[in-house]
Amino acid sequence: MVDRPVLGVFPVLRYKDAAAAIEWLQSAFGFGKHLVIANDDGTIAHAELKSGAGLVMLASARSDIFGTKTPSEAMGVTQFIYVSVDQVDLHHDRAKAAGAEIIMKLTNMDYGSREYAARDLEGNVWSFGTYNPFEST
């Protein structure tokens, strides 16, 4: 019997400068480096960053069968990632100090969560808050 849910959804992002994104996501948003596979030319073939029990994958932007685009290539954002954090006020302050563009100030939501949203260094949108669906009843 599994005591907690097994995570099986892993968002994947592409960055023009994935190596810089990895460092920035660690500094600004507190992600931990789980795995980084670099290509011979210094681009990132595959990387995994952890936050709590969650994980996000990323790689350098490239043409392939998936047709993914960076926000600047797509001329907009087509999705965002929500990350549950325990101390959202401290998280917000860290992100802001690292230069994250705060696009939604810290807000107490009607459903009980405290949240904020920010753009990363290449325009991807991230939302951070105290809501965790696995802890809700």
C-alpha positions in Angstrom: 0.0 0.0 0.0 1.3 3.4 -0.9 1.0 6.0 1.9 1.2 9.0 -0.4 0.4 9.6 -4.1 3.1 8.6 -6.6 3.8 11.6 -8.8 3.5 10.8 -12.4 3.2 14.2 -14.1 6.4 16.0 -14.9 6.2 19.4 -16.7 8.9 19.9 -19.4 10.2 23.4 -20.4 12.6 24.5 -23.1 15.0 27.4 -22.6 17.3 29.3 -25.0 19.9 29.2 -22.3 19.0 26.2 -20.2 22.3 26.2 -18.3 21.6 29.7 -17.1 18.0 28.8 -16.4 19.0 25.9 -14.2 21.2 28.2 -12.1 18.5 30.9 -11.9 15.7 28.5 -11.0 17.9 27.3 -8.1 18.7 30.8 -6.9 15.3 32.4 -7.4 12.8 29.6 -6.9 14.8 27.3 -4.6 14.8 24.3 -6.9 17.4 21.6 -6.3 19.4 20.1 -9.1 18.5 16.4 -9.5 20.0 15.5 -12.9 21.7 17.5 -15.7 22.9 16.0 -18.9 24.9 18.4 -21.1 25.7 18.1 -24.8 29.2 18.4 -26.0 28.4 22.0 -27.2 27.4 23.1 -23.7 23.6 23.0 -24.4 21.4 20.9 -22.1 20.1 17.6 -23.4 18.0 16.9 -20.3 17.8 18.3 -16.8 15.6 17.6 -13.8 15.0 20.0 -10.9 13.3 19.2 -7.7 11.0 21.1 -5.4 9.7 19.1 -2.5 8.3 15.9 -3.9 7.8 17.5 -7.3 10.1 17.6 -10.3 10.3 19.7 -13.5 12.2 18.7 -16.5 13.9 21.1 -18.9 16.3 21.3 -21.8 17.8 23.6 -24.3 15.5 24.9 -27.0 15.8 22.9 -30.2 13.8 21.7 -33.2 12.5 18.2 -32.8 9.3 16.1 -33.1 7.7 17.8 -30.1 7.7 21.3 -31.7 8.0 23.0 -28.3 8.8 26.7 -28.2 10.2 29.1 -25.6 7.9 32.0 -24.7 9.8 34.4 -26.9 9.5 32.0 -29.9 5.8 31.4 -29.2 5.3 35.1 -28.6 3.4 34.3 -25.5 2.9 31.7 -22.7 0.6 28.8 -23.3 0.8 27.3 -19.8 2.1 27.9 -16.3 3.3 25.6 -13.6 1.9 25.7 -10.0 4.3 24.7 -7.2 3.2 24.1 -3.7 5.5 25.6 -1.1 5.3 25.8 2.7 6.6 29.4 3.3 5.2 31.3 0.4 6.1 34.8 1.8 9.8 33.8 2.1 9.7 32.2 -1.3 8.2 35.3 -2.8 10.9 37.5 -1.2 13.7 35.2 -2.5 12.3 35.2 -6.0 11.9 39.0 -6.0 15.4 39.5 -4.7 16.7 37.3 -7.5 15.0 39.5 -10.1 11.9 37.5 -10.9 9.1 39.6 -12.4 6.3 39.3 -10.0 3.1 39.3 -12.1 0.6 38.5 -9.2 1.4 39.9 -5.8 1.0 37.7 -2.7 -2.7 37.1 -2.5 -4.9 35.2 0.0 -7.2 33.2 -2.3 -10.9 32.4 -1.6 -10.0 28.7 -1.4 -7.6 29.1 1.5 -4.3 29.3 -0.3 -1.8 32.1 -0.2 -0.1 32.6 -3.6 1.9 34.7 -6.0 3.0 34.4 -9.6 6.2 35.3 -11.4 8.0 35.1 -14.7 11.4 33.4 -14.9 14.3 34.9 -16.8 12.9 33.7 -20.2 9.3 34.5 -19.6 7.8 31.2 -18.4 5.1 31.8 -15.7 5.3 30.1 -12.4 2.7 30.2 -9.6 3.7 29.4 -6.0 1.3 28.9 -3.1 0.3 27.0 0.0 -2.4 24.9 -1.8 -1.6 21.2 -2.0 -4.4 19.0 -3.4 -2.9 15.9 -1.7 -3.3 17.6 1.7 -6.9 18.8 1.1 -10.0 16.9 2.1 
